[in-house]
């Protein structure tokens, strides 16, 4: 993977998590909040 591709992918992932966090904190969409929480806990536990 090239340096540029890695940086672009990292930026996209960062944008996703920032947007998901903002939406989850401002939303009444409980199923979405539960899914984001599950993903974050799973990624944390696996060291991803």
PyMOL Python script that loads the backbone (N, CA, C, O; Angstrom):
from pymol import cmd

cmd.read_pdbstr("""\
ATOM      1  N   UNK A   1       0.859  -1.173   0.000  1.00  0.00           N
ATOM      2  CA  UNK A   1       0.000   0.000   0.000  1.00  0.00           C
ATOM      3  C   UNK A   1       0.903   1.232   0.000  1.00  0.00           C
ATOM      4  O   UNK A   1       1.837   1.329   0.795  1.00  0.00           O
ATOM      5  N   UNK A   2       0.621   2.144  -0.875  1.00  0.00           N
ATOM      6  CA  UNK A   2       1.452   3.339  -0.957  1.00  0.00           C
ATOM      7  C   UNK A   2       1.168   4.265   0.220  1.00  0.00           C
ATOM      8  O   UNK A   2       0.131   4.170   0.876  1.00  0.00           O
ATOM      9  N   UNK A   3       2.106   5.150   0.463  1.00  0.00           N
ATOM     10  CA  UNK A   3       1.973   6.117   1.566  1.00  0.00           C
ATOM     11  C   UNK A   3       0.717   6.969   1.382  1.00  0.00           C
ATOM     12  O   UNK A   3      -0.016   7.228   2.336  1.00  0.00           O
ATOM     13  N   UNK A   4       0.480   7.401   0.136  1.00  0.00           N
ATOM     14  CA  UNK A   4      -0.671   8.255  -0.144  1.00  0.00           C
ATOM     15  C   UNK A   4      -1.985   7.491   0.075  1.00  0.00           C
ATOM     16  O   UNK A   4      -2.929   8.029   0.653  1.00  0.00           O
ATOM     17  N   UNK A   5      -2.039   6.257  -0.382  1.00  0.00           N
ATOM     18  CA  UNK A   5      -3.240   5.448  -0.210  1.00  0.00           C
ATOM     19  C   UNK A   5      -3.516   5.212   1.268  1.00  0.00           C
ATOM     20  O   UNK A   5      -4.663   5.294   1.707  1.00  0.00           O
ATOM     21  N   UNK A   6      -2.474   4.920   2.036  1.00  0.00           N
ATOM     22  CA  UNK A   6      -2.627   4.703   3.477  1.00  0.00           C
ATOM     23  C   UNK A   6      -3.154   5.959   4.159  1.00  0.00           C
ATOM     24  O   UNK A   6      -4.063   5.884   4.985  1.00  0.00           O
ATOM     25  N   UNK A   7      -2.589   7.106   3.817  1.00  0.00           N
ATOM     26  CA  UNK A   7      -3.021   8.370   4.423  1.00  0.00           C
ATOM     27  C   UNK A   7      -4.472   8.666   4.065  1.00  0.00           C
ATOM     28  O   UNK A   7      -5.244   9.127   4.906  1.00  0.00           O
ATOM     29  N   UNK A   8      -4.841   8.401   2.817  1.00  0.00           N
ATOM     30  CA  UNK A   8      -6.212   8.645   2.378  1.00  0.00           C
ATOM     31  C   UNK A   8      -7.183   7.720   3.117  1.00  0.00           C
ATOM     32  O   UNK A   8      -8.245   8.158   3.559  1.00  0.00           O
ATOM     33  N   UNK A   9      -6.821   6.453   3.249  1.00  0.00           N
ATOM     34  CA  UNK A   9      -7.676   5.495   3.948  1.00  0.00           C
ATOM     35  C   UNK A   9      -7.830   5.885   5.417  1.00  0.00           C
ATOM     36  O   UNK A   9      -8.933   5.842   5.960  1.00  0.00           O
ATOM     37  N   UNK A  10      -6.736   6.262   6.052  1.00  0.00           N
ATOM     38  CA  UNK A  10      -6.776   6.673   7.452  1.00  0.00           C
ATOM     39  C   UNK A  10      -7.685   7.884   7.624  1.00  0.00           C
ATOM     40  O   UNK A  10      -8.462   7.952   8.575  1.00  0.00           O
ATOM     41  N   UNK A  11      -7.586   8.840   6.701  1.00  0.00           N
ATOM     42  CA  UNK A  11      -8.419  10.042   6.759  1.00  0.00           C
ATOM     43  C   UNK A  11      -9.897   9.677   6.608  1.00  0.00           C
ATOM     44  O   UNK A  11     -10.742  10.207   7.329  1.00  0.00           O
ATOM     45  N   UNK A  12     -10.208   8.779   5.680  1.00  0.00           N
ATOM     46  CA  UNK A  12     -11.596   8.362   5.477  1.00  0.00           C
ATOM     47  C   UNK A  12     -12.143   7.664   6.716  1.00  0.00           C
ATOM     48  O   UNK A  12     -13.282   7.908   7.113  1.00  0.00           O
ATOM     49  N   UNK A  13     -11.341   6.800   7.329  1.00  0.00           N
ATOM     50  CA  UNK A  13     -11.776   6.104   8.540  1.00  0.00           C
ATOM     51  C   UNK A  13     -11.999   7.098   9.675  1.00  0.00           C
ATOM     52  O   UNK A  13     -12.961   6.982  10.434  1.00  0.00           O
ATOM     53  N   UNK A  14     -11.109   8.065   9.782  1.00  0.00           N
ATOM     54  CA  UNK A  14     -11.243   9.084  10.818  1.00  0.00           C
ATOM     55  C   UNK A  14     -12.535   9.871  10.618  1.00  0.00           C
ATOM     56  O   UNK A  14     -13.261  10.136  11.576  1.00  0.00           O
ATOM     57  N   UNK A  15     -12.818  10.243   9.371  1.00  0.00           N
ATOM     58  CA  UNK A  15     -14.060  10.961   9.081  1.00  0.00           C
ATOM     59  C   UNK A  15     -15.273  10.126   9.449  1.00  0.00           C
ATOM     60  O   UNK A  15     -16.241  10.641  10.008  1.00  0.00           O
ATOM     61  N   UNK A  16     -15.223   8.830   9.135  1.00  0.00           N
ATOM     62  CA  UNK A  16     -16.348   7.959   9.468  1.00  0.00           C
ATOM     63  C   UNK A  16     -16.604   7.967  10.966  1.00  0.00           C
ATOM     64  O   UNK A  16     -17.737   8.175  11.402  1.00  0.00           O
ATOM     65  N   UNK A  17     -15.559   7.742  11.760  1.00  0.00           N
ATOM     66  CA  UNK A  17     -15.753   7.669  13.216  1.00  0.00           C
ATOM     67  C   UNK A  17     -16.173   9.011  13.796  1.00  0.00           C
ATOM     68  O   UNK A  17     -16.995   9.056  14.712  1.00  0.00           O
ATOM     69  N   UNK A  18     -15.626  10.098  13.282  1.00  0.00           N
ATOM     70  CA  UNK A  18     -16.043  11.426  13.756  1.00  0.00           C
ATOM     71  C   UNK A  18     -17.520  11.664  13.455  1.00  0.00           C
ATOM     72  O   UNK A  18     -18.272  12.118  14.317  1.00  0.00           O
ATOM     73  N   UNK A  19     -17.927  11.355  12.225  1.00  0.00           N
ATOM     74  CA  UNK A  19     -19.328  11.544  11.841  1.00  0.00           C
ATOM     75  C   UNK A  19     -20.251  10.619  12.623  1.00  0.00           C
ATOM     76  O   UNK A  19     -21.324  11.036  13.060  1.00  0.00           O
ATOM     77  N   UNK A  20     -19.846   9.375  12.802  1.00  0.00           N
ATOM     78  CA  UNK A  20     -20.669   8.420  13.549  1.00  0.00           C
ATOM     79  C   UNK A  20     -20.833   8.866  14.998  1.00  0.00           C
ATOM     80  O   UNK A  20     -21.919   8.760  15.568  1.00  0.00           O
ATOM     81  N   UNK A  21     -19.760   9.360  15.584  1.00  0.00           N
ATOM     82  CA  UNK A  21     -19.821   9.821  16.972  1.00  0.00           C
ATOM     83  C   UNK A  21     -20.747  11.024  17.103  1.00  0.00           C
ATOM     84  O   UNK A  21     -21.559  11.084  18.026  1.00  0.00           O
ATOM     85  N   UNK A  22     -20.629  11.982  16.185  1.00  0.00           N
ATOM     86  CA  UNK A  22     -21.500  13.164  16.220  1.00  0.00           C
ATOM     87  C   UNK A  22     -22.963  12.767  16.054  1.00  0.00           C
ATOM     88  O   UNK A  22     -23.832  13.243  16.783  1.00  0.00           O
ATOM     89  N   UNK A  23     -23.225  11.885  15.084  1.00  0.00           N
ATOM     90  CA  UNK A  23     -24.602  11.457  14.830  1.00  0.00           C
ATOM     91  C   UNK A  23     -25.166  10.707  16.033  1.00  0.00           C
ATOM     92  O   UNK A  23     -26.303  10.945  16.443  1.00  0.00           O
ATOM     93  N   UNK A  24     -24.375   9.810  16.590  1.00  0.00           N
ATOM     94  CA  UNK A  24     -24.836   9.005  17.725  1.00  0.00           C
ATOM     95  C   UNK A  24     -25.133   9.872  18.939  1.00  0.00           C
ATOM     96  O   UNK A  24     -26.088   9.609  19.670  1.00  0.00           O
ATOM     97  N   UNK A  25     -24.326  10.901  19.157  1.00  0.00           N
ATOM     98  CA  UNK A  25     -24.535  11.741  20.334  1.00  0.00           C
ATOM     99  C   UNK A  25     -25.727  12.681  20.172  1.00  0.00           C
ATOM    100  O   UNK A  25     -26.305  13.121  21.166  1.00  0.00           O
ATOM    101  N   UNK A  26     -26.099  12.994  18.932  1.00  0.00           N
ATOM    102  CA  UNK A  26     -27.194  13.931  18.699  1.00  0.00           C
ATOM    103  C   UNK A  26     -28.487  13.248  18.259  1.00  0.00           C
ATOM    104  O   UNK A  26     -29.517  13.905  18.109  1.00  0.00           O
ATOM    105  N   UNK A  27     -28.437  11.955  18.056  1.00  0.00           N
ATOM    106  CA  UNK A  27     -29.558  11.242  17.453  1.00  0.00           C
ATOM    107  C   UNK A  27     -30.385  10.482  18.478  1.00  0.00           C
ATOM    108  O   UNK A  27     -29.911  10.133  19.559  1.00  0.00           O
ATOM    109  N   UNK A  28     -31.608  10.242  18.114  1.00  0.00           N
ATOM    110  CA  UNK A  28     -32.488   9.374  18.905  1.00  0.00           C
ATOM    111  C   UNK A  28     -32.563   7.991  18.254  1.00  0.00           C
ATOM    112  O   UNK A  28     -33.422   7.180  18.603  1.00  0.00           O
ATOM    113  N   UNK A  29     -31.656   7.727  17.305  1.00  0.00           N
ATOM    114  CA  UNK A  29     -31.634   6.466  16.554  1.00  0.00           C
ATOM    115  C   UNK A  29     -30.922   5.396  17.383  1.00  0.00           C
ATOM    116  O   UNK A  29     -29.742   5.116  17.175  1.00  0.00           O
ATOM    117  N   UNK A  30     -31.654   4.809  18.317  1.00  0.00           N
ATOM    118  CA  UNK A  30     -31.064   3.868  19.267  1.00  0.00           C
ATOM    119  C   UNK A  30     -30.397   2.657  18.606  1.00  0.00           C
ATOM    120  O   UNK A  30     -29.312   2.271  19.041  1.00  0.00           O
ATOM    121  N   UNK A  31     -30.992   2.038  17.575  1.00  0.00           N
ATOM    122  CA  UNK A  31     -30.312   0.902  16.939  1.00  0.00           C
ATOM    123  C   UNK A  31     -28.948   1.290  16.357  1.00  0.00           C
ATOM    124  O   UNK A  31     -27.999   0.509  16.430  1.00  0.00           O
ATOM    125  N   UNK A  32     -28.850   2.488  15.783  1.00  0.00           N
ATOM    126  CA  UNK A  32     -27.572   2.936  15.238  1.00  0.00           C
ATOM    127  C   UNK A  32     -26.554   3.117  16.355  1.00  0.00           C
ATOM    128  O   UNK A  32     -25.404   2.698  16.228  1.00  0.00           O
ATOM    129  N   UNK A  33     -26.973   3.733  17.437  1.00  0.00           N
ATOM    130  CA  UNK A  33     -26.073   3.957  18.573  1.00  0.00           C
ATOM    131  C   UNK A  33     -25.582   2.618  19.122  1.00  0.00           C
ATOM    132  O   UNK A  33     -24.405   2.477  19.452  1.00  0.00           O
ATOM    133  N   UNK A  34     -26.473   1.643  19.219  1.00  0.00           N
ATOM    134  CA  UNK A  34     -26.081   0.320  19.705  1.00  0.00           C
ATOM    135  C   UNK A  34     -25.054  -0.331  18.777  1.00  0.00           C
ATOM    136  O   UNK A  34     -24.090  -0.935  19.247  1.00  0.00           O
ATOM    137  N   UNK A  35     -25.255  -0.211  17.469  1.00  0.00           N
ATOM    138  CA  UNK A  35     -24.323  -0.804  16.501  1.00  0.00           C
ATOM    139  C   UNK A  35     -22.952  -0.135  16.570  1.00  0.00           C
ATOM    140  O   UNK A  35     -21.928  -0.818  16.540  1.00  0.00           O
ATOM    141  N   UNK A  36     -22.926   1.186  16.663  1.00  0.00           N
ATOM    142  CA  UNK A  36     -21.651   1.902  16.753  1.00  0.00           C
ATOM    143  C   UNK A  36     -20.933   1.513  18.040  1.00  0.00           C
ATOM    144  O   UNK A  36     -19.723   1.289  18.032  1.00  0.00           O
ATOM    145  N   UNK A  37     -21.662   1.434  19.131  1.00  0.00           N
ATOM    146  CA  UNK A  37     -21.051   1.036  20.403  1.00  0.00           C
ATOM    147  C   UNK A  37     -20.475  -0.369  20.300  1.00  0.00           C
ATOM    148  O   UNK A  37     -19.370  -0.623  20.779  1.00  0.00           O
ATOM    149  N   UNK A  38     -21.210  -1.279  19.683  1.00  0.00           N
ATOM    150  CA  UNK A  38     -20.731  -2.655  19.510  1.00  0.00           C
ATOM    151  C   UNK A  38     -19.445  -2.679  18.682  1.00  0.00           C
ATOM    152  O   UNK A  38     -18.480  -3.355  19.038  1.00  0.00           O
ATOM    153  N   UNK A  39     -19.442  -1.932  17.572  1.00  0.00           N
ATOM    154  CA  UNK A  39     -18.242  -1.898  16.717  1.00  0.00           C
ATOM    155  C   UNK A  39     -17.048  -1.344  17.476  1.00  0.00           C
ATOM    156  O   UNK A  39     -15.949  -1.891  17.392  1.00  0.00           O
ATOM    157  N   UNK A  40     -17.255  -0.261  18.217  1.00  0.00           N
ATOM    158  CA  UNK A  40     -16.142   0.365  18.932  1.00  0.00           C
ATOM    159  C   UNK A  40     -15.582  -0.562  20.009  1.00  0.00           C
ATOM    160  O   UNK A  40     -14.365  -0.670  20.160  1.00  0.00           O
ATOM    161  N   UNK A  41     -16.454  -1.227  20.751  1.00  0.00           N
ATOM    162  CA  UNK A  41     -16.000  -2.147  21.794  1.00  0.00           C
ATOM    163  C   UNK A  41     -15.273  -3.331  21.172  1.00  0.00           C
ATOM    164  O   UNK A  41     -14.222  -3.743  21.663  1.00  0.00           O
ATOM    165  N   UNK A  42     -15.824  -3.878  20.096  1.00  0.00           N
ATOM    166  CA  UNK A  42     -15.195  -5.021  19.431  1.00  0.00           C
ATOM    167  C   UNK A  42     -13.824  -4.650  18.888  1.00  0.00           C
ATOM    168  O   UNK A  42     -12.865  -5.402  19.064  1.00  0.00           O
ATOM    169  N   UNK A  43     -13.721  -3.509  18.236  1.00  0.00           N
ATOM    170  CA  UNK A  43     -12.427  -3.074  17.705  1.00  0.00           C
ATOM    171  C   UNK A  43     -11.429  -2.841  18.830  1.00  0.00           C
ATOM    172  O   UNK A  43     -10.250  -3.169  18.694  1.00  0.00           O
ATOM    173  N   UNK A  44     -11.887  -2.284  19.926  1.00  0.00           N
ATOM    174  CA  UNK A  44     -10.999  -2.038  21.065  1.00  0.00           C
ATOM    175  C   UNK A  44     -10.494  -3.356  21.652  1.00  0.00           C
ATOM    176  O   UNK A  44      -9.306  -3.496  21.946  1.00  0.00           O
ATOM    177  N   UNK A  45     -11.390  -4.309  21.818  1.00  0.00           N
ATOM    178  CA  UNK A  45     -11.012  -5.601  22.407  1.00  0.00           C
ATOM    179  C   UNK A  45     -10.055  -6.386  21.524  1.00  0.00           C
ATOM    180  O   UNK A  45      -9.188  -7.101  22.027  1.00  0.00           O
ATOM    181  N   UNK A  46     -10.207  -6.257  20.209  1.00  0.00           N
ATOM    182  CA  UNK A  46      -9.349  -7.013  19.295  1.00  0.00           C
ATOM    183  C   UNK A  46      -8.049  -6.276  19.000  1.00  0.00           C
ATOM    184  O   UNK A  46      -7.162  -6.817  18.341  1.00  0.00           O
ATOM    185  N   UNK A  47      -7.936  -5.052  19.483  1.00  0.00           N
ATOM    186  CA  UNK A  47      -6.722  -4.275  19.249  1.00  0.00           C
ATOM    187  C   UNK A  47      -6.627  -3.709  17.849  1.00  0.00           C
ATOM    188  O   UNK A  47      -5.549  -3.322  17.399  1.00  0.00           O
ATOM    189  N   UNK A  48      -7.761  -3.661  17.157  1.00  0.00           N
ATOM    190  CA  UNK A  48      -7.763  -3.148  15.779  1.00  0.00           C
ATOM    191  C   UNK A  48      -7.681  -1.644  15.760  1.00  0.00           C
ATOM    192  O   UNK A  48      -7.671  -1.040  14.688  1.00  0.00           O
TER     193      UNK A  48
END
""", "prot")
cmd.dss("prot")
cmd.show_as("cartoon", "prot")
cmd.util.cbc("prot")
cmd.orient("prot")
